[in-house]
Amino acid sequence: MAVTVKFFNTLNRRLEDFRPVHASEARLYTCGPTVYNFAHIGNFRAYMFEDLLRRALKYFGYKVTQVMNLTDVDDKTIRDSRAAGMSLNDFTAQYKKAFFEDLRTLNIEPAEVYPAATEHIGEMIALIKVLLDKGYAYQAEDGCVYFSIAKFPEYGKLAKIDPANQRSRVRIKNDEYAKDAVADFALWKAWDENDGAVYWESPWGKGRPGWHIECSAMAMRYLGRTFDLHTGGVDNMFPHHEDEIAQSEAANGCTYVNYWLHCAHLMVDGSKMAKSAGNFYTLRDCLAKGYDGRELRYVLLGAHYRKQLNFTFAACGQARAVLGKFDEFFARLRETETAGDGSEVREITSAAEDAFAAGLADDLNISAALAAVFHLQHEVNKLLDAGTLSKTGAETILDRYRKFDQVLGVLEADSGSAAVPAEILALAEQRQAARTARDFAAADALRDRLKEAGWTIEDSADGFRVKKSTL
């Protein structure tokens, strides 16, 4: 597959050929959750983009090493664990567990490493020592250790800000940042009464790391001083990613990350998601409304990662219909028994794979990739309708969709329609018996019961097929 993979590098604001540090390997750091609550669908928009990136890199033959951090100590985890009367570990453990359950629901592939901040305090302390020794950091009267942005002339190169025009020497201790507050930031936070029992011993007294130093230390631990890709939401660009660059490159004297990729915000019904607006949803809220992980995954994949994604429940309903059509399509392919050598699909299959690969290689252009998937479905349906698709050709098409689904993760070419529960199948068989006995009133009543349960039944010359309703 002779394609050149290109990504829009936020650092340089241009599309660039992907050239990894190590040939045929892609090392990737993705900003993970702060585990103080259930992740919301805006978070999962970012995790879905990162899953698409990971799967696409594998599709193109790269060996992927992905690290996704778990922020289990910061202002919010401490605040809420104390409010709940729980230890920090017990409090965050419940949300770590929920996070991994949600990843499985959305069919997001697991990263190779999920480092928790609390398990890497030693690496963070060592990195802070280097910054102090090199003169990039200092301990203030409040006991905290701060990074001096004035000592790092390239500060602002990611977010394209001019630190000379910003307020200087205004130190920020907490983890919550106004986006216009460029300032010396905390590497180590001295303990105070708000931290309760949460602290670690350090050369600067007891305390805990700042948020930014956590990611740098863990990324370096598992990916090296320079690695290929760092991703996150656009809201992480400043100050979090900017600060990561400053402290990492100041400490190591080399480039921290070669390619920075940022995804745009998720909107809900055209507005910014907010609890006050009544449009704030966790994944579990969406599941409670009757949608499944496959449908939600399809919606979250539906826009290019650098464009805003507008999430609506109408879109979830449309996803159900689209995926239902694919289920029917795959079922028809599996039922095809016509003889032939498959030559009737060679050209359209090759063209579809080329178009799919070209879309992915163009900065994860999911619209182009999906267009190739739909066009192939359209062309094959014409062959099915004409009765000219051979069994060999059908198997070729199914195999191609399996390959597409290594990236998309929603098609499920081998499962076809959703598994039919035993009680639903029993009703369908009773209806078939009623039709055979010409008791059409009973058959219609059983059809209505199936419809109320969310299933439809399609009759054919050789029996019937039960499938999940798409509306």
N, C-alpha and C positions, 0 to 999 in steps of 0.2 A: 504494500500500500504506500505508494510514493507520494506522500503529502508532507508539506511543511507546516507544523503546528505553530500558530501565532496567538499571542495574548496581548491584550491592551495593558501595558505596564503603567500603573498609576504614577510610579516614580518619574517616568519620562513623558507621560501623557501621550503615548503613541503605541501603535501596534508593532510588536517585535517578534522575530522568530524565536522560538523556544530552544535555547541551547543550555542543557543542564550542566552542572558542575562535573558530574560523573556520567559518562556516556551510557545511555539506555537506562538511567535511573532518574527518578524524580523525587526530590525530598521536599515535603510540604508541611507547613505549620498552619493550622487553622484555629482561630480563636473560638474556644468552646464556651460552655455556659458558666455563669455565676450561679452556684447551686443553692439559692436561697428561696426558690419557688419553682413552680412548674414552668417550663419553657413555653413561650407563646408562639403563635404562627409566624410572627415577624422574625423570631430567632430561627425558626425552621426554614424560612426562605433562604437564609444564609447557609444553613447546614445542607440544604438541598443543592444549592449552587456548588458547594464544596464537594458534595457527593458526585455531582455531574462531572466536575473537574477531575476527581480521582478516577472515576470510571472511564472517562475519555482518555486520560493518560494511559491507563491499562489497555484500552482498546488499541491505542497506537503502539503498544509493545513496550512501554516503560515499566520498569519495576518501581512501584510506588511505596515510599515510606511516609506515612502520614502521622503527624502528632497533633492531637487535639487536647488542649489543657482543660482542666476542671478547676475553676477558681473557687476554692472552698475556704478561703479566709480573705475577707475584705470588710469594709464598713457594714455592708448590708447583711452578710452572713452572721457577723458578730451581733449586730443590732437585733436581728430577728430571732436568732437562737436564744439570746438573753430574754427577749420578750416571751418566747415560748417556754422558758424555764428548762431548756435542754442544753446538753453539752454541744459544743460546736460540731464535733464528729458525728454525734447522733442526729443532730439537726440536718446537716448537709447530706448524710447517708441516704435519707429518705428521698431527697431530690435527685441524687445521683442515680438511684435505682429507677426513679420515674423517667429520668432522661434516657437511660438505656432502653427502657421499655418503649418509649416514644420513637427512638431510632429504629427499633425493630418493626414497629407499626408502619413506619414510612419506608421500610425496606432500604434504609440508608446503611451502606456497608460500614463495618467497624474500622476505625483507624488502627494502625499497628500499635500505637501507644496512647494511653489516656493518663498523662501525669497529673496528679493532684498537687496543688501548690503546697499543702501542708507536709507533703512527703519529700519536698525538695528545698527545705529551708537552708540546708548546708550549702548547696550550690549558690543560693542567692546571697548568703553572707560572704562567700568567697568572691563573688563578682563585685559586691560593694567594696570589699577590701581593695581590689584592683583599682577601682575608680577613685578611691581615696588616695591610694599610693601614687596615682598618676596626676592627681591634682584636679580631677574633674568633679569631685564631690567634697563636701565639708559637713561637719557636725555643727549644728546650730545650738543656740542657748536652750532651746526647748528639748534638746536631747535627740532630735530627729537628724537623720543623715539625708542631705539633699544633693541632687545633681545640679550643677551650675550650667545653665544653658549658655551663658556668656563665654564659657570655656570651649564650646563646641560650635565653631563658625558656620557649619553646614546645617545647623538646626533650622527646620522649616522646609527642607528640600522636598519632602513628600507632600505636605499639605500646601506648599507654595505660599508660605507666609514669610514676612520679613521681621525677624525678631527685634531688629533695631527700632522698629516703630511700635513695639509692644511695651507694656509695663515690665520693668526689670526688678529683680530682687524682691518680688512679692511671692513668698513661698507658699505653696499649696500643700497642705498636710493630708487632707481627706481624699477619698477615692472618687468623689463626685466632682465633675469638672464642668464649668461653663465653657462653651466652645471658644469664647474669646479671651480666656484667661491663660495667656502664655506666661509661664513662670517657672522658677526652679521647682522641681517636683521631688516628692519624697521617695527615697530609696529604702529607708528604714524608718519606721514610725515608733517613737518612744511610747511605752505603755502609759495609759491613763485609765482613770476609773471606768470609762465607758467600755473598755476592753474586757473588764471582768477577769475571768481566769484564762483568757486567751493571750499568750505571749510565749516568746522563746528567748533564751539567753543569747547575747551577742557581745562582741567587743565594745559596743556602744551602750550597753545596758539592755534590760529586757524590753522586748517590743515585738514587732512583726514587720514583714516586708511590705513595701508599697506594691500596688497592683502591677505597674509596668515592669518592675524588675523580675516579677514572677515569670512572665512570658520569655524574656530574654534568657534567663537562666535555664529554663526547661527546654527551650528550642536548641540552645547550644549543647545541652547535655545529650540530646538524642539525634540532632541533625548536623552538628558541627558549627564552627564559627561563621562559615558562609554556606548558605544553602539556597535552594532554587526558588521556592514559591512561598509566599505568605499571604493569607487571605483573611477576609472579614467583611463585616458590613461597613458601608461608607462612614457611618458614625464612629467607627473605631480608628479612622485615619488620623484624626487629631483629637486629643493629644496622644492617645495610647500608642499607635504605631509610630508616630513621630518620636515619642520618647523611647520606644524600643530601639529605634535606629540610633539615636544619640548615645544611649548608654552602652549599647553593644559595640558600636564602631569606635567609641572612645576607649573602651576596655581592650578591644582586640586589634585595633589598628588596621582593620580590613573591612570590606563590604559585608554587611550583615545578610541581606537578602537581594537576590538579583531581579526577581519579578514580584511586584505587589499587585494583587487583584482584589477589587472591592465591589461588592454588590450593592445595588440601590435599595431603597426602603420598600417595604411592603405597605400598601394602602388597603383599607377595608371599605368597600362601598364608596370608593373615591375620596375617602378622608383618612387622615392620619389616625392610626389605631390608638385609642386611649380609653381607659376605664371610664372616665368622665363622659365620653361620647357614647358609651354603651356598645362599642364595637371592638372590644378587647377580648380575644379568644385564645385559650390554650388549645393544644391539639385535642385534649380530652373533651373540651367544650364542643369541638367540631364532631367528634365521634358520637357524642351524646345526641347530636342532631340527626343521626342516622347515616352519616357518611363514613366510609371505611378508609383505611390508610392508603389503599391503592388509588382511590379517587382523589384524595387530598394530595398525594404525591404528584399526580398528573397536573393538578391546578398549580402547585408550587413550582413545577418545571416549566410552566407555560409561557414565560417571558424571558427574554435575554437578561442575563444577570446584571447588566449595567443599566437596565431600564426598570422603572418602577413597575411593580406587579400589583394589580388591583384584585384583591381577593374578594369574591362574593360567593354566597351560597348558591346563587343561580349558576355560577361557573362550576360548582361541585356537581350540580345536577347534570350539566352538560357533559362533564367528565364521565359521569356514570353512563350516559347514553353512548358516548364515543367508545368507551372501553367495552360496553356491551356489544357494540357492533364488531369490535375486534374479536370478542369471544365467539360470536356467531361465525365470523370469517375463519377462525382457526378450526372450529368444529367442521365447517364445510371442507376445509383442506384435508382434515383427517379422514373424512368419509369418502374422499375421491378414490375410485378404483379403476379409472380408465387406463388402458395400456399406453405405453409410450416411453421415450427415452429422456424426457424432460427438456428437449431442445427448444420447446416453445417458450420457456421462461429464461433462457440464458441471457439474452440481451437485456431484458428489463431488470433482471436481478443484478447484473453487473452495473447497469446505469444507476440503480437505486443505491447500491453500496458506495459507488463513487460519490454520489451526491450527498449521502449521509456523512461520509468521512470528510468531504470538503466543508460541509457545514460545521461539524465539530472542530475541525482544524482552524476555522476562522473565528477565533476567540469565543469558542463554545456557542456558535450561532444555532441555538436550539430550534428556532423557527425553520431554518433551512433544513436541519436534520429531520425534523418531524414532517416537513413537506415531502421529503424523499420517502418516508415511511408510508404516508397517506397515498402518494402517487402509485407506489407499488401495490398497495391494497386495491386501488381503483383498477389498475391494469389486470391484476389477477382475478378480480371479481368478473371482469368482462370475459375472461377465459372460462371461468366457472359457469357463468350464465350460458355461454355458447357450448358447453360440454366438451371443450377442447383441452382442458387441463389434465395432464396425465398424473397418475399416482407418484411417479418419479419427480415430476415437476412440482407437485404439491409438497413433497418431502423437501425439495430444494428450497421452496419458499418458506416453509416452516423453519428450516435451519437458518435461513437468512434473518428471520424475525427473532430467533433465539439470540443471534449475534447482536442485532440491534438492541435487544433487551438487556444485554450485558451492560449497556450504557444507560438506557432509559429506566429499566427496573419496574415497568408498569404493564407490559403487554401480556406476560404469562402465557406464551404460546402453547405450552404443554398442559396447562390446566383447563383451558377452554372456559366454559361457563362455571360459575361458582359451584362448589360442591353442593349437591342437593341433600338437605336433611332427610332422614328416613321418614319422618312424618309427612313431609311434603311429597315425597315420592309415593308414599302410600295413598295419599289423596289423588294424585295423578293416575295411579293404577286403578283406583276405584272409579274415577271418571271414565277411563278407557273401557272398563267393564260395563259401565252404564251405557256408553255409546254403542258397544257391541250388542247389548241387549235392547237397543233402540229406546232406552229410557232417557230421552233428551232433557226432560225437566231435571232429573237427578244429575245428569252430566253438567247442565248449566249451573246448577247450584254448587256443584263441586268446583267448577271453574271460578265462580265468584269467591269461594272460600280460599282458593289458591291466590287470587288477585288480592284479597284482603291481607293475606300473609306476605305479600310482596313478591309473588312469583307469577309467571305467565307460562302457558302451555301452548306449544305449536304442534298441530297434527300433521302427519305426513302419511304417505301410502304404506310405509312399513312400521308405523307406530306413532310415537310422539316424542317431543323434546321439552324438558322443563328448564326454564332459565330465570334468573333474577330479573325482576322488573327494572327497567331503565328510567322510569319516571316516578 
